[in-house]
Each structure stands twice: as C-alpha cells, then as structure tokens.
Amino acid sequence: MSLEDLFVVPLERSFNAVYGHEYVDATHARVPVAPHLLGAHGAVHSGVYAAIAETIASTGTAVEMLSQGFIVSGLSNATYVLAQVAEGVLEAAATCRARGEGEWLWDVEIRAGETLAAQATVVIAVRPAGRPARS
C-alpha cells in the first residue's frame, strides 16, 4: 500500500498542499519556505512547524495501524520554535519514542540546513475503528 492510498483527501487538495508539505516518506518531510508561510515578524509562522510535526507523527502512526483496524488522531502537540527561519527548506524527521496501547509518543525535529528550527513532542491517539462514541 502506498502512502497516498492512506489519504482520505488527495494530497493536492489537502491543508498540507497549502503550505507546501512534501513527503520524503511517512515520517520525513520537507517544506520549501515561501512568503505565505511567514508571520508578521518575517519568519516562518509557528503554526507551520506544528502542522508539519502533527502530519508526520500522524502519518507514521497511520501507516502501521490503519491496516490493523485502528484509527489515529492527534491528541497533543507541543511545538517549540528555536530559530527564526525566513528562507530555504525545512526538513522534518519524526521518531517514535513510545507505543502505548492507546497512544504513541513522537519526537519531531525540524531543521533549516544545520539549524534546529523547531522541536515538537506529539502524542497520537490510537483507537479501534468503529467504536461507538460515548454519550
């Protein structure tokens, strides 16, 4: 199964396409810095970093769990901007640190060249598909 087979919305019509997300694989991505990604301060907006982190942590979890009858969803995302980036390419890598019964814990590093631009800790919920909602 290819990565694109997992997407509910085609990548070119998704939020990821708006900010230029390019998958290297399920847990690695690159995003070319463009003017529409810059905040009022002239550097990449913190929300872009949070979106990249959430995307590759969710995708990394989904690749392994969807075929086993589970759904995945972001539970928490703590993203810290460590450097101001206004040009170049952001390169992101996610590493799964723990796989619990109901949650997976991910660390995500986002670099601009050799500079660590942002660090994130993301928790992805893993739930059985088709489980009824609680009332």
N, C-alpha and C positions, 0 to 999 in steps of 0.2 A: 504494500500500500504506500503510495507516495504521500508526501506532506500535504499536497493540495487536495487529496482525497478526504482529508480530515476537516477541511474548511466548510462551514455552513454557508458562508458568504464568500464568493470568489474574491481572491486577494485584491484584484484591481478595483473592486467596489467596496473594500473594507476601510475602516479607520486607519489601519496600518499603511495603506496606499497613500493616504492624505499626507502623512509625514515621511514617506519615502522608505519605509521598512523593507529591507531586502533580506530574505532568509539565506544564510550560508548552509545551515542545517537546522534541526529543531531547536537547538539550544545555543545557536550562534547567529548573530545578525549584524548587518551594517546599515547605517543611515547616513547618507550624504547631508551635510549641514547646508541648509538653504535659508534664504531670508525669511520665509514664512514660519520657520521654527524658532526664530529669535524673539526674545521678550523685549520689553521696553528698555532694558539695560544693555541690549545689543549682543547678548549671549544666548545660547540655546536655553529655552524655557525648561524649567524643572519638570513640567508635565510630560515633556518628550522623553526624558530619561525614565520616568515612572512607567510610561506606556511601553517603552522598549523592554524594560525588566519584566513587567507583567506578561507581555506577549511571549517571550521566550521561555519563561518559567511555566506558563500555562501550556504552551505547545509541547515542551519537553515532557510534562506530565501526561498530556493527552495522547501522545504517540504510544506510550506504554499502556495506558489504562482504558482507552475507549474500546479497544478490541476485546477487552475482558469484561465488558458490560458496565463500565463506570462512566460517570460524567465528572468533569473537572471544572472548577470555578475559582477565581481569585478570592482569597479570604482576607489577606492583609498585604500591604506593600509599604515598606519604609525605604524610601529612596533619598539618598543624601548627595547633593551636588558638591563636589570637591574642587572643581576648577571651572573657570569661565571659558567656554569654547564658542568661537564666533565663525569658524571656518573649518574646512577639512571633512573628514569622515569619522563618524562614531562607530566603533567596533565593540560589540557586546558579546559576553560569554556567560552562560548560566551553569552553575554547578549544584547538583542536588546534594544536600548535606544530610538529610534525614527523610526516611519514607515511613511515616506512621500509618496506622490503619485508616485514618480519615483525613490526614493532611500530609503534604510533602513540603519540606523546607528547602528553599533555594537561596544561594548567594549569586548575585549578578554583578559583574564588573563591566563598566562601560568606559572605554578608552578613546582618546583622540591622539593617535600616534602613540608615543610613550607615556603620555599623561593620563593618569587615572582621573577621569572627569566626574564619574558618579559611581556610587556603590549602593546596592539595594539588597534588602532581605525580603523575600516574597514567600508567603505561605499560600499553597494551593489546596483547596478542599477537594477530596476525592470521595464521591458518593455513588452508591449503586444507582444505575439508571432505572427510571420508572418507579422510584419510591414515592408514595403519595406525600403531599405537603401536610405539615402539621396544622391542626386547626386551633 
